[in-house]
Amino acid sequence: MTPIFDKTISEILIERLIALENHFNADVLFYFGEIRESVDMLFRDVIEELRDKPKSNTICIILNTPGGSAETVEKLVRIIRHHYKEVYFIVPDAAYSAGTIFCMSGDKIFMDYSSALGPIDPQVFNGKNWVPALGYLDKVDELIEKSRNNTMTAAELIMLKELDLALLRRYEQARELTIDLLKGWLVKYKFKNWHTHSSTGEAVTEDQKENRAREVATCLGDNKMWHSHGRPIGIIELTDTVKLKIEDYSLDSNLKKLIRDYNDLICQYVRRTNSPIFIHTRETII
């Protein structure tokens, strides 16, 4: 791309981003790409630069990600919550796995009918690749059950014997961390204004918030329900099955246009430049 073309696109994107900031009365940050260990310091610097010229104590994060590291998500949440009182996530397309975990740290989640979150199957590096942990744990549970029922084949017995127990424990720890993060964040942030039950009008207790958070974490982490690490979970499933409140902007024509005008253009630009990680604010483009 020519410098003139890049400059023109950048000016249009800033104009559209500021329109979103004005709508939400908030800072806006766009994140595209995997959530890996290498991004936390970069993310910190972007947030600090944005806070040098503060517009609001609220930030809207427009998130497009296939997932990544739950540990890195925890670092990003710590950075954001140090600087902002309110955090909104906007998911125009999809935020899977660790992206879904990230969204659960927000006070609100905005999606439309075509958006998707995903099962919270944490990804763990096995020395060669990033792999979904729950798939391995489910397979081990299956083999153990077969052993208990004396139905295991010789080939399956060999597979079970060759499992790396230390790596298996890492998968278990990744699952436990994911559940703990969701439970803590949902109670502290997403459920903080949940004071009465909509059906009865009775007061909501802290124990009830914790139980509801545990149910959400368990549901989103249930491989037997979702079957696939990359399964898209839309608004209907999130509200009816997971029982999670989502801000649906499908019928808000003004907000939908603001989000799509910005998101669709910047995603086309990112894919054309083949950038693995792309962060954009009114102060920074990386």
C-alpha positions in Angstrom: 0.0 0.0 0.0 1.1 3.5 -0.7 1.8 5.9 2.2 -1.0 8.2 0.9 -3.5 5.3 0.9 -2.3 4.3 4.5 -2.7 7.9 5.7 -6.2 8.1 4.2 -7.3 4.9 5.8 -5.8 5.9 9.1 -7.7 9.2 9.1 -11.0 7.5 8.3 -10.4 4.9 11.1 -9.6 7.6 13.6 -12.8 9.5 12.6 -14.9 6.4 13.0 -13.2 5.4 16.3 -13.9 8.9 17.8 -17.5 8.5 16.8 -17.7 5.4 18.9 -15.9 7.1 21.8 -18.5 9.9 21.7 -21.3 7.4 21.6 -20.1 5.5 24.7 -18.4 8.5 26.3 -15.4 6.2 26.7 -11.9 5.4 25.4 -12.0 2.8 22.6 -9.3 0.2 21.9 -9.4 -2.2 19.0 -7.6 -5.6 19.4 -7.1 -8.1 16.6 -5.1 -11.3 16.8 -4.1 -14.0 19.2 -3.6 -13.3 22.9 -0.1 -14.5 23.5 2.6 -13.9 26.2 4.4 -11.4 24.1 1.6 -8.9 24.0 1.2 -7.9 27.7 3.9 -5.2 27.8 2.8 -3.8 24.4 -0.7 -3.7 25.7 0.4 -1.9 28.9 2.2 0.8 26.9 -0.8 1.4 24.6 -3.1 1.7 27.7 -0.7 4.1 29.4 -0.4 6.2 26.3 -4.2 6.4 26.1 -4.4 7.4 29.7 -1.9 10.3 29.2 -4.9 12.1 27.6 -7.8 10.6 29.5 -11.3 11.0 28.0 -13.2 8.8 30.5 -13.0 6.2 33.3 -14.6 3.8 30.9 -13.0 1.8 28.1 -14.6 -0.1 25.3 -12.5 -2.9 23.9 -13.4 -4.1 20.4 -12.2 -7.6 20.4 -11.5 -10.0 17.4 -9.5 -13.0 18.5 -9.2 -16.8 18.0 -8.0 -17.1 21.7 -4.6 -17.7 23.3 -3.2 -17.8 26.8 -5.5 -17.4 29.9 -2.4 -16.3 31.9 -1.9 -13.4 29.5 -5.6 -12.5 29.7 -5.2 -12.2 33.5 -2.3 -9.8 33.0 -4.3 -7.7 30.5 -7.2 -7.5 32.9 -4.9 -6.4 35.7 -3.6 -3.6 33.4 -7.0 -2.4 32.3 -8.5 -2.5 35.8 -5.6 -0.4 37.2 -6.6 2.4 34.8 -10.4 2.1 34.3 -13.4 1.8 36.5 -15.8 0.4 33.8 -14.8 -2.0 31.0 -17.1 -2.8 28.1 -16.3 -5.5 25.4 -17.7 -5.2 21.9 -17.5 -8.4 19.8 -18.6 -7.6 16.3 -17.3 -10.9 14.9 -15.8 -13.5 17.3 -13.8 -13.8 20.5 -13.0 -17.4 21.1 -11.4 -19.3 24.0 -9.2 -16.9 25.9 -11.1 -14.1 24.1 -14.3 -15.3 25.8 -12.4 -15.5 29.1 -11.3 -11.9 28.5 -14.9 -10.8 27.8 -16.0 -12.2 31.2 -13.9 -9.6 33.0 -16.0 -6.8 31.6 -18.9 -5.0 33.1 -20.9 -5.3 29.9 -20.6 -7.4 26.7 -22.0 -6.0 23.4 -22.8 -8.4 20.6 -25.2 -8.6 17.7 -27.0 -11.6 16.2 -24.0 -12.5 14.0 -21.3 -12.3 16.8 -19.9 -15.2 18.7 -18.0 -16.2 21.8 -16.7 -19.7 22.3 -16.1 -22.5 24.8 -13.5 -21.5 27.4 -11.1 -24.3 26.5 -7.7 -23.0 27.7 -4.8 -23.4 25.2 -1.5 -24.8 26.6 1.9 -24.9 24.8 3.0 -28.6 24.6 6.5 -27.8 23.4 5.5 -27.7 19.7 2.1 -26.2 19.4 -0.7 -24.5 21.4 -3.3 -27.1 22.1 -6.8 -27.0 23.7 -6.4 -28.5 27.2 -9.9 -29.8 27.7 -9.8 -32.1 24.7 -6.8 -34.0 26.3 -8.5 -34.2 29.7 -11.7 -35.5 28.2 -9.8 -38.2 26.3 -7.9 -39.2 29.5 -11.2 -39.4 31.4 -12.6 -41.6 28.7 -9.6 -44.0 28.8 -9.8 -44.2 32.6 -13.5 -45.0 32.4 -12.8 -47.7 29.8 -10.1 -49.1 32.1 -12.5 -49.2 35.0 -15.0 -51.1 32.9 -12.3 -53.4 31.4 -13.2 -52.3 27.9 -9.9 -50.7 27.0 -8.1 -51.9 23.9 -4.4 -52.7 23.8 -3.7 -49.6 21.6 -5.6 -47.4 24.1 -3.6 -48.9 27.0 -0.3 -47.9 25.2 -1.7 -44.4 24.6 -2.5 -44.0 28.3 0.9 -45.3 29.4 2.7 -42.8 27.1 0.9 -39.8 28.5 3.2 -37.1 30.0 1.8 -36.8 33.6 3.5 -33.4 34.1 1.9 -32.1 30.9 -1.4 -33.5 31.9 -1.2 -31.7 35.2 -0.5 -28.4 33.3 -3.8 -29.0 31.4 -5.6 -29.6 34.7 -4.1 -26.4 36.1 -5.1 -24.4 33.0 -8.7 -25.6 33.4 -8.7 -24.7 37.1 -7.2 -21.3 36.4 -9.9 -20.6 33.8 -12.7 -21.5 36.1 -11.3 -19.4 39.0 -10.8 -16.4 36.8 -14.3 -16.5 35.5 -15.9 -16.9 38.9 -13.9 -14.0 40.4 -14.4 -11.6 37.5 -18.1 -12.3 37.0 -18.9 -11.7 40.6 -16.7 -8.6 40.9 -17.7 -6.9 37.7 -20.5 -8.4 35.5 -22.7 -9.2 38.5 -21.9 -6.1 40.6 -25.2 -4.4 39.7 -27.3 -7.6 40.0 -29.2 -6.7 43.2 -32.6 -8.4 42.7 -33.9 -11.5 41.0 -36.0 -10.5 38.0 -38.5 -13.3 38.5 -39.2 -12.7 42.2 -37.8 -9.3 43.1 -35.9 -10.9 46.0 -32.4 -9.6 46.9 -29.5 -11.4 45.4 -26.9 -12.7 47.9 -23.2 -13.0 47.4 -23.5 -16.7 47.6 -26.0 -16.7 44.8 -23.7 -14.5 42.6 -20.9 -17.0 43.2 -23.1 -20.0 42.4 -24.3 -18.3 39.2 -20.7 -17.5 38.2 -19.7 -21.1 38.8 -22.6 -22.3 36.6 -21.5 -20.0 33.8 -17.9 -21.1 34.0 -19.0 -24.8 34.1 -21.3 -24.4 31.2 -18.8 -22.5 29.0 -16.2 -25.1 29.8 -18.4 -28.2 29.1 -16.8 -29.9 26.1 -19.6 -32.4 26.0 -22.1 -29.6 25.4 -20.2 -27.7 22.8 -18.2 -30.6 21.2 -15.7 -28.3 19.5 -13.0 -25.9 20.6 -14.0 -23.5 17.8 -17.8 -23.8 18.3 -19.4 -20.4 17.9 -21.7 -19.5 20.7 -24.1 -16.8 19.7 -26.4 -14.5 21.7 -29.3 -17.0 21.8 -27.1 -19.7 23.4 -25.4 -17.2 25.7 -28.7 -15.9 27.0 -30.9 -19.0 27.0 -28.4 -21.8 27.8 -25.6 -20.0 29.6 -28.0 -17.6 31.2 -25.7 -14.6 30.7 -26.8 -11.1 30.1 -25.6 -9.7 26.7 -26.2 -6.2 25.4 -27.7 -7.0 21.9 -27.2 -4.1 19.5 -28.8 -5.9 16.6 -31.8 -3.7 16.6 -30.0 -0.4 17.4 -29.4 0.8 13.9 -27.3 3.7 14.9 -24.9 1.8 17.1 -24.7 -1.2 14.7 -23.7 1.2 11.9 -21.0 2.9 14.1 -19.5 -0.5 15.1 -19.6 -2.0 11.6 -18.4 1.0 9.8 -15.3 1.0 12.0 -14.8 -2.7 12.6 -15.4 -3.9 9.0 -12.9 -1.4 7.5 -10.2 -2.0 10.1 -10.5 -5.8 9.8 -10.1 -5.6 6.0 -7.1 -3.4 6.5 -5.5 -5.7 9.0 -6.1 -8.8 6.9 -4.6 -7.0 3.9 -1.5 -6.1 5.8 -1.3 -9.7 7.2 -0.7 -8.4 10.7 -0.7 -11.2 13.4 -1.5 -8.6 16.1 -3.1 -5.2 15.5 -4.0 -2.7 18.2 -5.6 0.7 17.4 -6.6 3.6 19.6 -6.9 7.4 18.9 -3.3 7.7 20.1 -1.7 4.5 18.7 -1.7 2.2 15.8 0.4 -1.0 16.1 
